[in-house]
Amino acid sequence: MNVIIVGCGNVGYALVERLSDEKHNVVVIDKDKKKVDLITDEQDVLGVVGDGINYQVLLKAGIKHTDLLIAVTESDEQNLLCCVMAKRSDKYCRTVARVRNPVYNTETSYLRRELGLALIINPELIAAAEIARKFQYPDSIQVDTFTRGRIELFHLELKEGNPLIGMSVGTIINHFKCHVLICAVQRGRKALIPEFKTMLTEGDELILSATPKDANTFFKRTEINKHPLKSAMIVGGGTIGFYLAYRLSETGVRTKIIESDAERCDFLNERIPKATVINGDGSDEKLLIREGIGGVGAFAALTGIDEENVLLSLFARRVSHANIMTKLRGLNYTDIMERKQLENTIFPGVMTADYIVKYARSMSGSREGNIENIFTLSKSKAKAMEYFIVKPGRATGVPISQLKLKEGIIICSITRNEKLIVPGGRDEMRVGDNVLILTMGEIYNDIEDIVEA
């Protein structure tokens, strides 16, 4: 596959490493000649010095024969414009833009539809979803996140005493008064898509889908998660801190953010009214103690300085029993991590690269397919596939209960205009929707292929 990467920062470099290792033909574009020379000297890729929104630069990089263009410069607007230019140059080229500003977060479906993008990725949102998952669920509950963190798939084994044992799949929503969908049941060596009357038994392994809020309610009411997170402290009110605080506070976690910039505090207070925002220096140990670090259930060091995050996490470990997460940009702390002095670390740039590479892997030989991502769920044989519906067909405009889905398929979620739907029989898929399905069988390149002809 021929790939152009615009932007040679940390994410661009990580993408080059992974995609060139997988034998793709990669060309990088950046206005900084030193960055281009560094990558082309170290990796088996070609480089073009110039602006990715310049048509002549794109031609020089080979846009007419490119399968995928990935724009990961520091500017959201430049990334979007670069993708538009690429689509205008070659309508068959798929485009991916990194867009980080929360202002655009509610507009992603519109932008993708109107600008013809294949994927918009928000690394801070993905990182926040991963941190929240680590904080809110024990290791016994495996979680996979989809649709930019809006839907989660949970892997849960029904051990002795689990309240779901002996219940039928169809009664769970009404009994616990929360909207979850049981997508698959692994019973011994047999995997099945459950029906309304399917009875759950001890030893079953379930895959459930739900929004983060509904999932939190479900695990509380079933008491499956016996030690739910009640309080969290976040140092650093940047974009990741914003998304994390919003998500935690919306699921009932008492959340406190410490941020040094007064103007940013005003923004956080306005956007996250359920959280407590403290204007102060997060590196001040006395301040942290005064604000209750010793009693919180989770602590996240999310400032823009790696060294400060490391020191904050080590201090939190010394004075609390919190579950601790440390954000890092570089990879210079392997010694500390190997000695387990940092419990959990997160590298947003690496996560972004991994996410985009998964998309690149999902691209098949057919350029007309609308599949976005394929994930093999590690605790089962099931595969989760994400689609973006670009045109009407036999799968759209028909209630799900009337669709003749192929065997072993269940529709887990529909995202429409940034609103998430956990579908029932009356719901239908439409043009512009993001759709997540689970299958026990083959991979389907197009959403149309999940319906019997």
Legacy VTK file of the C-alpha trace (Angstrom):
# vtk DataFile Version 3.0
C-alpha trace
ASCII
DATASET POLYDATA
POINTS 453 float
0.000 0.000 0.000
1.216 3.520 -0.816
1.026 5.902 2.149
1.787 9.613 2.580
2.366 10.969 6.095
2.179 14.745 6.515
3.933 15.872 9.683
7.192 14.472 11.044
6.642 14.964 14.767
6.512 12.187 17.373
3.327 10.663 15.945
4.562 10.923 12.376
7.820 9.205 13.291
5.997 6.416 15.146
3.738 5.901 12.123
6.721 5.723 9.775
8.362 3.041 11.940
5.266 0.847 12.090
4.084 1.228 8.504
7.531 0.765 6.954
8.068 -2.317 9.141
4.874 -3.713 7.618
6.343 -3.199 4.121
4.157 -0.284 3.031
5.621 2.295 0.641
5.826 5.457 2.750
6.508 9.079 1.773
6.781 11.791 4.440
6.088 15.508 4.009
7.185 18.273 6.364
8.196 21.912 6.068
11.191 21.264 8.339
14.053 19.831 6.254
15.910 18.598 9.359
12.944 16.454 10.409
12.565 15.008 6.928
16.292 14.233 6.705
16.264 12.570 10.137
13.435 10.204 9.222
14.696 9.377 5.733
18.203 8.701 7.086
16.911 6.286 9.748
13.977 4.656 7.940
13.470 3.160 4.490
11.100 5.909 3.322
11.106 8.814 0.881
10.822 12.440 1.979
9.505 15.670 0.489
10.216 19.071 2.050
7.204 21.344 1.754
3.674 22.148 2.900
1.146 19.296 2.771
-1.632 21.633 1.642
0.357 22.587 -1.472
-0.869 20.721 -4.560
2.568 20.618 -6.196
4.082 19.149 -3.030
1.391 16.452 -2.957
2.065 15.661 -6.622
5.785 15.327 -5.910
4.956 12.922 -3.064
2.902 10.777 -5.446
-0.648 11.609 -4.415
-2.056 10.281 -7.710
-1.009 6.762 -6.729
-1.565 6.978 -2.957
-3.952 4.672 -1.084
-3.843 6.478 2.257
-2.825 9.979 3.375
-2.376 10.660 7.104
-2.153 14.282 8.287
-0.634 14.644 11.765
0.825 18.159 11.830
0.431 20.306 14.951
-2.448 22.246 13.339
-5.955 20.723 13.232
-6.982 23.088 10.466
-3.941 22.252 8.354
-4.617 18.525 8.812
-8.204 18.939 7.617
-7.215 21.109 4.646
-4.453 18.711 3.683
-6.985 15.853 3.564
-9.323 17.955 1.405
-6.492 18.683 -1.026
-5.614 14.989 -1.168
-9.216 14.001 -1.930
-9.413 16.642 -4.655
-6.177 15.299 -6.140
-7.274 11.661 -6.094
-10.856 10.772 -5.146
-9.830 7.190 -4.353
-7.243 8.202 -1.755
-8.451 7.641 1.801
-7.547 10.338 4.293
-6.985 10.442 8.057
-6.716 13.679 10.042
-5.552 14.187 13.603
-7.921 16.724 15.206
-7.302 17.539 18.860
-9.270 20.691 19.714
-12.393 19.887 21.811
-14.240 22.530 19.782
-14.350 20.059 16.875
-15.311 17.044 18.978
-19.055 17.412 18.388
-18.530 18.091 14.683
-16.548 15.036 13.628
-19.408 13.259 11.836
-20.254 16.435 9.924
-16.619 17.097 9.017
-16.044 13.568 7.828
-19.183 13.551 5.731
-18.706 16.989 4.181
-14.945 16.779 3.673
-14.888 13.133 2.597
-12.482 11.975 5.319
-12.121 8.316 6.153
-11.164 8.904 9.773
-10.734 11.726 12.273
-8.670 10.758 15.286
-8.453 12.628 18.580
-5.473 11.253 20.541
-6.358 13.068 23.755
-9.879 11.628 23.738
-8.538 8.126 23.142
-5.989 8.551 25.943
-8.654 9.813 28.355
-10.880 6.825 27.577
-7.974 4.458 28.252
-7.157 6.143 31.579
-10.809 6.045 32.663
-10.972 2.354 31.827
-7.881 1.653 33.944
-9.346 3.622 36.832
-12.910 2.335 36.796
-12.648 -1.392 36.168
-10.582 -4.154 37.783
-8.292 -6.417 35.793
-10.975 -9.139 35.866
-13.120 -7.028 33.540
-11.444 -6.507 30.165
-12.614 -3.444 28.235
-12.194 -2.540 24.562
-13.210 0.977 23.496
-14.657 1.932 20.118
-16.127 4.933 18.292
-13.562 7.288 19.848
-14.359 6.086 23.372
-18.142 6.424 23.089
-18.893 2.695 23.194
-17.223 -0.031 25.214
-17.163 -3.802 24.875
-16.739 -5.666 28.172
-15.475 -9.220 28.587
-16.947 -10.782 31.706
-16.761 -14.335 33.046
-19.772 -15.486 35.060
-18.279 -17.006 38.184
-20.182 -18.541 41.096
-22.433 -15.994 42.768
-22.694 -13.659 39.757
-26.231 -12.195 39.735
-26.568 -12.713 35.969
-26.453 -16.515 36.314
-29.887 -18.008 35.682
-31.220 -14.883 33.971
-32.335 -14.733 30.362
-30.640 -12.221 28.075
-33.903 -10.408 27.372
-34.708 -9.649 31.028
-31.409 -8.040 32.019
-32.152 -4.487 30.818
-35.514 -4.289 32.592
-34.244 -5.975 35.745
-31.267 -3.663 36.271
-32.821 -0.587 34.595
-29.784 0.208 32.429
-29.207 -0.118 28.721
-26.588 -2.772 27.965
-26.495 -5.245 25.107
-25.151 -8.783 25.455
-23.445 -9.268 22.110
-21.910 -12.717 22.452
-21.622 -15.668 24.808
-18.628 -17.984 24.913
-19.773 -21.305 26.434
-16.894 -23.736 26.590
-15.560 -24.022 23.045
-18.801 -22.782 21.541
-19.357 -19.107 20.754
-22.882 -17.917 20.073
-24.895 -14.783 19.409
-27.542 -14.922 22.150
-31.283 -14.707 21.581
-33.849 -13.040 23.840
-34.541 -16.330 25.669
-30.915 -17.476 26.026
-30.280 -18.415 29.664
-26.912 -17.473 31.168
-25.046 -20.140 33.104
-22.018 -20.306 35.383
-18.783 -20.329 33.385
-20.174 -18.337 30.461
-17.928 -15.575 29.119
-19.951 -12.582 27.971
-19.213 -9.687 25.658
-21.427 -6.719 26.534
-21.666 -3.337 24.832
-22.687 -0.095 26.541
-21.880 3.578 26.817
-19.424 4.417 29.636
-22.274 5.903 31.692
-24.589 2.910 31.223
-21.720 0.506 31.899
-20.912 2.253 35.161
-24.582 2.024 36.213
-24.748 -1.644 35.204
-21.697 -2.703 37.198
-22.877 -0.758 40.243
-26.350 -2.293 40.233
-25.135 -5.818 39.606
-22.339 -5.336 42.185
-19.993 -7.155 39.802
-17.429 -4.410 40.346
-17.354 -4.526 44.137
-14.946 -1.603 44.534
-16.081 1.118 42.108
-14.070 4.300 41.815
-15.528 7.061 43.994
-13.003 9.902 43.785
-10.186 11.069 41.510
-7.609 13.861 41.402
-6.170 15.160 38.118
-3.146 17.457 37.933
-3.154 19.251 34.600
-6.272 20.638 32.991
-5.131 20.305 29.384
-7.084 18.466 26.722
-6.592 14.976 28.188
-7.390 16.290 31.656
-10.541 17.928 30.312
-11.816 14.772 28.595
-10.924 12.568 31.574
-12.558 14.858 34.143
-15.705 15.151 32.044
-15.991 11.401 31.615
-15.350 10.560 35.269
-17.658 13.234 36.648
-20.448 12.183 34.278
-20.276 8.638 35.657
-20.624 9.829 39.251
-16.954 9.966 40.293
-16.070 12.925 42.559
-13.427 14.568 40.391
-10.993 17.333 41.297
-8.734 19.084 38.742
-5.702 21.152 39.726
-4.638 23.611 37.034
-2.182 26.542 37.271
-3.649 28.693 34.491
-6.557 30.825 35.759
-8.101 31.291 32.306
-8.036 27.550 31.713
-9.725 27.046 35.097
-12.577 29.274 33.956
-12.940 27.114 30.840
-12.971 23.908 32.901
-15.498 25.306 35.385
-17.809 26.247 32.549
-17.513 22.978 30.608
-17.393 20.487 33.518
-19.771 21.795 36.207
-19.813 18.473 38.068
-16.040 18.597 38.711
-14.178 20.719 41.269
-11.526 22.945 39.688
-8.632 24.274 41.797
-6.429 27.072 40.481
-3.004 26.215 41.875
0.445 24.732 41.329
0.045 20.956 41.036
3.694 20.443 41.963
3.066 21.989 45.413
2.990 18.968 47.733
1.288 20.929 50.510
-1.497 21.904 48.111
-1.990 18.297 47.041
-2.213 17.137 50.645
-4.601 19.960 51.539
-6.850 19.016 48.611
-7.021 15.411 49.786
-4.575 13.404 47.691
-4.208 10.933 50.533
-7.813 9.749 50.257
-8.520 9.663 46.513
-9.119 6.424 44.650
-7.301 7.526 41.484
-4.605 10.067 40.627
-3.556 11.218 37.134
-0.440 13.298 36.420
-1.251 14.963 33.098
0.889 18.099 32.903
2.841 18.898 29.748
6.199 18.096 31.385
7.297 14.460 31.694
9.641 15.073 34.622
6.913 16.783 36.604
4.468 13.948 35.918
6.991 11.365 37.115
7.688 13.252 40.346
3.986 13.821 40.984
3.238 10.128 40.512
6.052 9.054 42.837
4.748 11.483 45.469
1.185 10.186 45.079
2.444 6.659 45.496
4.168 7.623 48.730
1.207 9.411 50.374
-1.847 7.535 49.014
-3.253 4.191 47.963
-4.611 5.615 44.724
-4.531 3.951 41.336
-1.954 6.180 39.581
-1.588 7.099 35.899
1.372 9.004 34.453
1.316 10.708 31.061
4.635 10.665 29.188
5.666 11.969 25.785
9.162 10.476 25.649
10.458 6.982 26.334
13.244 7.986 28.724
11.843 6.422 31.877
12.166 2.715 31.136
14.341 2.180 34.225
11.694 3.628 36.536
8.954 1.621 34.786
10.951 -1.611 34.942
11.396 -1.119 38.690
7.609 -0.668 38.867
7.902 2.745 40.465
5.312 3.976 37.968
2.185 1.833 38.115
0.542 2.858 34.849
1.942 5.006 32.050
0.299 6.323 28.930
1.927 7.625 25.735
-0.741 9.478 23.700
1.465 9.768 20.621
2.174 6.039 20.537
-1.520 5.271 21.077
-2.428 7.521 18.152
0.050 5.784 15.868
-1.211 2.343 16.925
-4.816 3.363 16.266
-4.040 4.656 12.774
-1.965 1.571 11.943
-4.946 -0.625 12.878
-6.991 1.330 10.370
-4.313 0.920 7.712
-4.347 -2.840 8.307
-8.110 -2.925 7.876
-7.936 -1.399 4.396
-8.471 -4.188 1.915
-7.840 -4.336 -1.786
-11.294 -2.891 -2.500
-11.251 0.890 -2.280
-15.048 1.065 -2.325
-15.566 -0.653 1.040
-16.627 1.385 4.054
-14.955 -0.624 6.804
-12.870 1.530 9.142
-11.371 -0.756 11.736
-11.102 -4.436 12.554
-10.330 -5.651 16.064
-9.879 -9.242 17.161
-11.121 -9.407 20.741
-8.358 -11.097 22.657
-10.460 -13.206 25.020
-12.669 -14.676 22.306
-12.778 -15.578 18.641
-15.074 -12.649 17.943
-14.128 -9.752 15.707
-15.417 -6.207 16.073
-15.705 -4.126 12.910
-16.444 -0.413 12.558
-18.079 1.063 9.455
-18.889 4.543 8.191
-21.932 4.430 5.889
-21.386 6.621 2.844
-24.290 5.626 0.598
-27.731 3.988 0.896
-28.193 0.296 0.285
-29.979 -2.808 1.458
-28.606 -2.398 5.000
-29.939 1.156 5.436
-33.409 2.550 6.100
-34.779 -0.776 7.364
-35.561 -1.610 11.033
-32.906 -3.971 12.362
-35.588 -6.514 13.296
-36.483 -6.787 9.587
-32.908 -7.146 8.301
-31.850 -10.645 7.294
-28.417 -10.518 8.929
-25.976 -13.276 8.120
-25.425 -15.866 10.817
-23.168 -14.884 13.709
-23.609 -11.097 13.430
-24.934 -8.591 15.945
-25.108 -4.801 15.607
-23.591 -3.356 18.794
-23.927 0.399 18.305
-24.917 3.164 15.919
-23.470 6.675 16.223
-25.508 9.369 14.483
-24.620 13.076 14.635
-22.437 12.368 17.692
-25.373 10.677 19.472
-24.806 7.062 20.474
-27.553 4.478 20.010
-27.392 1.000 21.536
-29.766 -0.452 18.940
-33.037 -2.257 19.398
-35.220 -3.906 16.797
-36.907 -0.669 15.718
-33.671 1.236 15.084
-32.214 1.476 11.601
-28.895 2.369 9.977
-28.628 5.518 7.845
-26.123 7.282 5.602
-23.575 9.131 7.766
-23.812 6.653 10.648
-20.876 4.997 12.346
-21.796 1.372 13.010
-20.048 -1.197 15.213
-20.811 -4.874 14.630
-19.596 -8.080 16.221
-19.119 -11.240 14.193
-18.148 -14.795 14.954
-17.434 -15.454 11.307
-15.645 -13.801 8.415
-14.571 -10.193 7.908
-16.947 -8.076 5.820
-15.402 -5.247 3.843
-18.702 -3.410 3.352
-21.691 -2.913 5.649
-23.864 -4.250 2.821
-22.165 -7.620 3.106
-23.601 -8.327 6.576
-27.105 -8.644 5.053
-28.253 -11.640 3.027
-28.619 -10.688 -0.643
LINES 1 454
453 0 1 2 3 4 5 6 7 8 9 10 11 12 13 14 15 16 17 18 19 20 21 22 23 24 25 26 27 28 29 30 31 32 33 34 35 36 37 38 39 40 41 42 43 44 45 46 47 48 49 50 51 52 53 54 55 56 57 58 59 60 61 62 63 64 65 66 67 68 69 70 71 72 73 74 75 76 77 78 79 80 81 82 83 84 85 86 87 88 89 90 91 92 93 94 95 96 97 98 99 100 101 102 103 104 105 106 107 108 109 110 111 112 113 114 115 116 117 118 119 120 121 122 123 124 125 126 127 128 129 130 131 132 133 134 135 136 137 138 139 140 141 142 143 144 145 146 147 148 149 150 151 152 153 154 155 156 157 158 159 160 161 162 163 164 165 166 167 168 169 170 171 172 173 174 175 176 177 178 179 180 181 182 183 184 185 186 187 188 189 190 191 192 193 194 195 196 197 198 199 200 201 202 203 204 205 206 207 208 209 210 211 212 213 214 215 216 217 218 219 220 221 222 223 224 225 226 227 228 229 230 231 232 233 234 235 236 237 238 239 240 241 242 243 244 245 246 247 248 249 250 251 252 253 254 255 256 257 258 259 260 261 262 263 264 265 266 267 268 269 270 271 272 273 274 275 276 277 278 279 280 281 282 283 284 285 286 287 288 289 290 291 292 293 294 295 296 297 298 299 300 301 302 303 304 305 306 307 308 309 310 311 312 313 314 315 316 317 318 319 320 321 322 323 324 325 326 327 328 329 330 331 332 333 334 335 336 337 338 339 340 341 342 343 344 345 346 347 348 349 350 351 352 353 354 355 356 357 358 359 360 361 362 363 364 365 366 367 368 369 370 371 372 373 374 375 376 377 378 379 380 381 382 383 384 385 386 387 388 389 390 391 392 393 394 395 396 397 398 399 400 401 402 403 404 405 406 407 408 409 410 411 412 413 414 415 416 417 418 419 420 421 422 423 424 425 426 427 428 429 430 431 432 433 434 435 436 437 438 439 440 441 442 443 444 445 446 447 448 449 450 451 452
